[in-house]
C-alpha cells in the first residue's frame, strides 16, 4: 500500500485532491475520506463509504480530467471538526466539505458537497 501524504491542516485536502486526481490516483483520492464518508456526487445522488468513493473516482479519472487548484475560503474550525469551501473558478456556485481531525492529528473528509448550484430565480 502506498504511504500518502496526510492533510495536517483542513485546507491541505483540496491541494492533495488536485494532485492525486491529476495523477489519476483514485485510491489516493479516496484516502482523503473517512471510511464512512458521504459524498453528494454524482449530482442528485449520494456515494457512501471510502470504497464506493474510490470506485466512483476510478470511473471519473479514467477520462483524465484536469483539475486546477482553487483558492480556499476561510476555514471554520470548532474543536476537531472543520468546514472547508472553495468557489469554483467558473463562478458556478460553491464546494463545501466537513472534515474531521483524526487521532494522529491529520484531517479527513467526512461530508463532501462538490457542487452547489446557485438558487434558481
C-alpha positions as CSV (number, residue, x, y, z in Angstrom):
1,X,0.0,0.0,0.0
2,X,1.2,3.5,-0.9
3,X,2.1,5.8,2.0
4,X,0.2,9.0,1.2
5,X,0.9,12.5,2.5
6,X,-1.6,13.3,5.2
7,X,-3.6,16.5,5.4
8,X,-2.2,18.2,8.5
9,X,-4.5,21.3,8.0
10,X,-8.1,21.1,6.7
11,X,-7.1,23.2,3.7
12,X,-4.4,20.6,2.7
13,X,-7.1,18.3,1.5
14,X,-8.0,20.4,-1.5
15,X,-4.4,20.6,-2.7
16,X,-4.0,16.8,-2.2
17,X,-7.2,16.1,-4.0
18,X,-6.0,18.1,-7.1
19,X,-2.6,16.5,-7.0
20,X,-4.0,12.9,-6.8
21,X,-6.8,13.4,-9.2
22,X,-4.4,14.9,-11.8
23,X,-2.2,11.8,-11.3
24,X,-5.2,9.5,-12.0
25,X,-4.9,8.1,-8.5
26,X,-8.4,7.1,-7.3
27,X,-7.1,5.2,-4.3
28,X,-5.2,8.3,-3.3
29,X,-8.3,10.5,-3.6
30,X,-10.3,8.0,-1.6
31,X,-7.6,8.1,1.1
32,X,-8.7,11.7,1.8
33,X,-12.0,10.4,3.1
34,X,-13.1,8.7,6.3
35,X,-14.2,5.1,6.0
36,X,-17.9,6.1,6.2
37,X,-17.7,9.4,4.4
38,X,-20.7,10.7,2.4
39,X,-20.2,12.5,-0.9
40,X,-23.1,14.2,-2.7
41,X,-22.0,13.1,-6.2
42,X,-22.9,12.4,-8.9
43,X,-25.4,15.2,-8.9
44,X,-28.7,14.2,-7.2
45,X,-27.1,11.0,-5.7
46,X,-25.0,10.1,-2.6
47,X,-21.8,8.0,-2.7
48,X,-21.3,6.4,0.8
49,X,-18.1,4.9,2.1
50,X,-14.4,5.2,1.1
51,X,-14.5,2.1,-1.2
52,X,-17.6,3.5,-3.1
53,X,-15.9,6.9,-3.3
54,X,-12.7,5.1,-4.7
55,X,-14.8,3.3,-7.3
56,X,-16.6,6.5,-8.3
57,X,-13.3,8.3,-8.8
58,X,-11.8,5.4,-10.7
59,X,-14.6,5.8,-13.2
60,X,-14.2,9.6,-13.4
61,X,-10.4,9.6,-13.6
62,X,-10.2,7.2,-16.4
63,X,-11.2,10.1,-18.6
64,X,-8.2,12.1,-17.4
65,X,-10.0,15.3,-16.3
66,X,-7.6,18.1,-15.3
67,X,-8.3,19.9,-12.0
68,X,-7.0,23.3,-11.3
69,X,-6.3,24.5,-7.7
70,X,-9.0,26.7,-6.3
71,X,-8.3,29.3,-3.6
72,X,-10.0,28.1,-0.4
73,X,-12.3,30.4,1.5
74,X,-11.6,30.9,5.2
75,X,-12.0,27.6,7.1
76,X,-14.3,27.4,10.1
77,X,-13.0,25.2,12.9
78,X,-14.7,24.0,16.1
79,X,-12.6,21.5,18.0
80,X,-12.0,18.5,15.8
81,X,-14.5,19.5,13.1
82,X,-13.9,22.0,10.3
83,X,-15.9,23.4,7.3
84,X,-13.8,24.0,4.2
85,X,-15.0,25.5,1.0
86,X,-13.8,26.8,-2.4
87,X,-15.6,28.9,-5.0
88,X,-15.2,27.2,-8.5
89,X,-13.1,29.2,-10.9
90,X,-16.0,29.3,-13.3
91,X,-18.2,31.0,-10.7
92,X,-20.8,28.3,-11.0
93,X,-21.6,28.0,-7.2
94,X,-19.5,26.6,-4.4
95,X,-17.9,23.5,-3.0
96,X,-18.0,22.6,0.7
97,X,-16.6,19.8,2.9
98,X,-16.9,18.9,6.5
99,X,-13.6,17.4,7.7
100,X,-12.7,15.8,11.0
101,X,-9.4,15.6,12.8
102,X,-8.0,12.1,13.2
103,X,-6.3,10.7,16.3
104,X,-2.9,11.3,14.6
105,X,-3.7,15.0,14.1
106,X,-4.4,14.7,10.3
107,X,-7.7,15.6,8.7
108,X,-10.1,13.6,6.5
109,X,-13.3,14.4,4.7
110,X,-16.5,13.3,6.4
111,X,-19.0,15.1,4.2
112,X,-18.3,16.4,0.7
113,X,-20.6,18.6,-1.4
114,X,-18.5,19.1,-4.5
115,X,-21.2,21.1,-6.4
116,X,-23.7,23.7,-5.2
117,X,-25.7,25.3,-7.9
118,X,-26.8,28.9,-7.4
119,X,-30.5,29.0,-6.4
120,X,-32.9,29.5,-9.3
121,X,-34.7,32.8,-9.7
